[in-house]
Structure formats: C-alpha cells, structure tokens
C-alpha cells in the first residue's frame, strides 16, 4: 500500500469515527504544559519567553491563563 492509499484509508476511518459508524482504536491525550510555572523556573519574563518560543507575548499570556489550551 502506498502513502496515498494509507492516507485515504485513514481519512475514511476518521470520517466513520466522526459519524459514529466506527470506534477509535485508540485515543491519545496530551497533558497541557503549565507555561507560567515553566517560565518562572527559567526565571524569564513573558517577553523573553515569547522571543525564545518564536511567538507573541499575547500568546504566552493566553497559554498562562489557559485560554489557548482548550482541547475541544
């Protein structure tokens, strides 16, 4: 089976799971990092952390207040 066939099969499985026609063979959950604690342990400001992560200060603030961590 080539990569296209594998992707097509996976997509069809995802559609069937979403429609309730099939059960997922596994469910993966990811723990959300506590950005504020990590930043505090590194002793860096939000600005410094944002620069290191290549993102904006607003994104860091959102992560720290859990506004951008929803797994809906």
CNS distance restraints for C-alpha pairs under 8 A (distance, minus, plus):
assign (resid   1 and name CA) (resid   5 and name CA) 6.03 0.50 0.50
assign (resid   1 and name CA) (resid   6 and name CA) 6.61 0.50 0.50
assign (resid   2 and name CA) (resid   6 and name CA) 6.34 0.50 0.50
assign (resid   3 and name CA) (resid   7 and name CA) 6.14 0.50 0.50
assign (resid   4 and name CA) (resid   8 and name CA) 6.08 0.50 0.50
assign (resid   5 and name CA) (resid   9 and name CA) 6.07 0.50 0.50
assign (resid   6 and name CA) (resid  10 and name CA) 6.11 0.50 0.50
assign (resid   7 and name CA) (resid  11 and name CA) 6.06 0.50 0.50
assign (resid   8 and name CA) (resid  12 and name CA) 6.22 0.50 0.50
assign (resid   9 and name CA) (resid  13 and name CA) 6.23 0.50 0.50
assign (resid  10 and name CA) (resid  14 and name CA) 6.17 0.50 0.50
assign (resid  11 and name CA) (resid  15 and name CA) 6.24 0.50 0.50
assign (resid  12 and name CA) (resid  16 and name CA) 6.27 0.50 0.50
assign (resid  13 and name CA) (resid  17 and name CA) 6.19 0.50 0.50
assign (resid  13 and name CA) (resid  22 and name CA) 7.59 0.50 0.50
assign (resid  14 and name CA) (resid  18 and name CA) 6.12 0.50 0.50
assign (resid  15 and name CA) (resid  19 and name CA) 6.13 0.50 0.50
assign (resid  16 and name CA) (resid  20 and name CA) 6.17 0.50 0.50
assign (resid  16 and name CA) (resid  21 and name CA) 4.98 0.50 0.50
assign (resid  16 and name CA) (resid  22 and name CA) 5.45 0.50 0.50
assign (resid  17 and name CA) (resid  21 and name CA) 5.77 0.50 0.50
assign (resid  17 and name CA) (resid  22 and name CA) 4.69 0.50 0.50
assign (resid  17 and name CA) (resid  23 and name CA) 5.66 0.50 0.50
assign (resid  17 and name CA) (resid  24 and name CA) 6.25 0.50 0.50
assign (resid  32 and name CA) (resid  69 and name CA) 6.75 0.50 0.50
assign (resid  34 and name CA) (resid  38 and name CA) 6.32 0.50 0.50
assign (resid  34 and name CA) (resid  64 and name CA) 7.04 0.50 0.50
assign (resid  35 and name CA) (resid  39 and name CA) 6.00 0.50 0.50
assign (resid  35 and name CA) (resid  60 and name CA) 7.68 0.50 0.50
assign (resid  35 and name CA) (resid  63 and name CA) 6.47 0.50 0.50
assign (resid  35 and name CA) (resid  64 and name CA) 5.60 0.50 0.50
assign (resid  36 and name CA) (resid  40 and name CA) 6.08 0.50 0.50
assign (resid  36 and name CA) (resid  64 and name CA) 5.30 0.50 0.50
assign (resid  37 and name CA) (resid  41 and name CA) 6.14 0.50 0.50
assign (resid  38 and name CA) (resid  42 and name CA) 6.30 0.50 0.50
assign (resid  39 and name CA) (resid  43 and name CA) 6.11 0.50 0.50
assign (resid  39 and name CA) (resid  44 and name CA) 5.77 0.50 0.50
assign (resid  39 and name CA) (resid  45 and name CA) 7.21 0.50 0.50
assign (resid  39 and name CA) (resid  46 and name CA) 7.56 0.50 0.50
assign (resid  39 and name CA) (resid  49 and name CA) 6.80 0.50 0.50
assign (resid  40 and name CA) (resid  44 and name CA) 6.47 0.50 0.50
assign (resid  44 and name CA) (resid  48 and name CA) 5.87 0.50 0.50
assign (resid  44 and name CA) (resid  49 and name CA) 6.22 0.50 0.50
assign (resid  45 and name CA) (resid  49 and name CA) 6.09 0.50 0.50
assign (resid  46 and name CA) (resid  50 and name CA) 5.94 0.50 0.50
assign (resid  46 and name CA) (resid  57 and name CA) 6.07 0.50 0.50
assign (resid  46 and name CA) (resid  60 and name CA) 6.57 0.50 0.50
assign (resid  46 and name CA) (resid  61 and name CA) 7.56 0.50 0.50
assign (resid  47 and name CA) (resid  51 and name CA) 6.22 0.50 0.50
assign (resid  47 and name CA) (resid  56 and name CA) 7.89 0.50 0.50
assign (resid  47 and name CA) (resid  57 and name CA) 5.72 0.50 0.50
assign (resid  48 and name CA) (resid  52 and name CA) 6.19 0.50 0.50
assign (resid  49 and name CA) (resid  53 and name CA) 6.08 0.50 0.50
assign (resid  49 and name CA) (resid  60 and name CA) 7.71 0.50 0.50
assign (resid  50 and name CA) (resid  54 and name CA) 5.90 0.50 0.50
assign (resid  50 and name CA) (resid  55 and name CA) 5.04 0.50 0.50
assign (resid  50 and name CA) (resid  56 and name CA) 5.41 0.50 0.50
assign (resid  50 and name CA) (resid  57 and name CA) 5.39 0.50 0.50
assign (resid  50 and name CA) (resid  59 and name CA) 7.82 0.50 0.50
assign (resid  50 and name CA) (resid  60 and name CA) 6.27 0.50 0.50
assign (resid  51 and name CA) (resid  55 and name CA) 6.26 0.50 0.50
assign (resid  51 and name CA) (resid  56 and name CA) 7.34 0.50 0.50
assign (resid  55 and name CA) (resid  59 and name CA) 6.63 0.50 0.50
assign (resid  55 and name CA) (resid  60 and name CA) 7.61 0.50 0.50
assign (resid  56 and name CA) (resid  60 and name CA) 6.61 0.50 0.50
assign (resid  57 and name CA) (resid  61 and name CA) 6.18 0.50 0.50
assign (resid  58 and name CA) (resid  62 and name CA) 6.14 0.50 0.50
assign (resid  59 and name CA) (resid  63 and name CA) 6.16 0.50 0.50
assign (resid  59 and name CA) (resid  68 and name CA) 7.67 0.50 0.50
assign (resid  60 and name CA) (resid  64 and name CA) 6.15 0.50 0.50
assign (resid  61 and name CA) (resid  65 and name CA) 6.26 0.50 0.50
assign (resid  62 and name CA) (resid  66 and name CA) 5.99 0.50 0.50
assign (resid  62 and name CA) (resid  67 and name CA) 5.05 0.50 0.50
assign (resid  62 and name CA) (resid  68 and name CA) 5.43 0.50 0.50
assign (resid  63 and name CA) (resid  67 and name CA) 6.12 0.50 0.50
assign (resid  63 and name CA) (resid  68 and name CA) 5.29 0.50 0.50
assign (resid  63 and name CA) (resid  69 and name CA) 6.29 0.50 0.50
assign (resid  66 and name CA) (resid  70 and name CA) 7.28 0.50 0.50
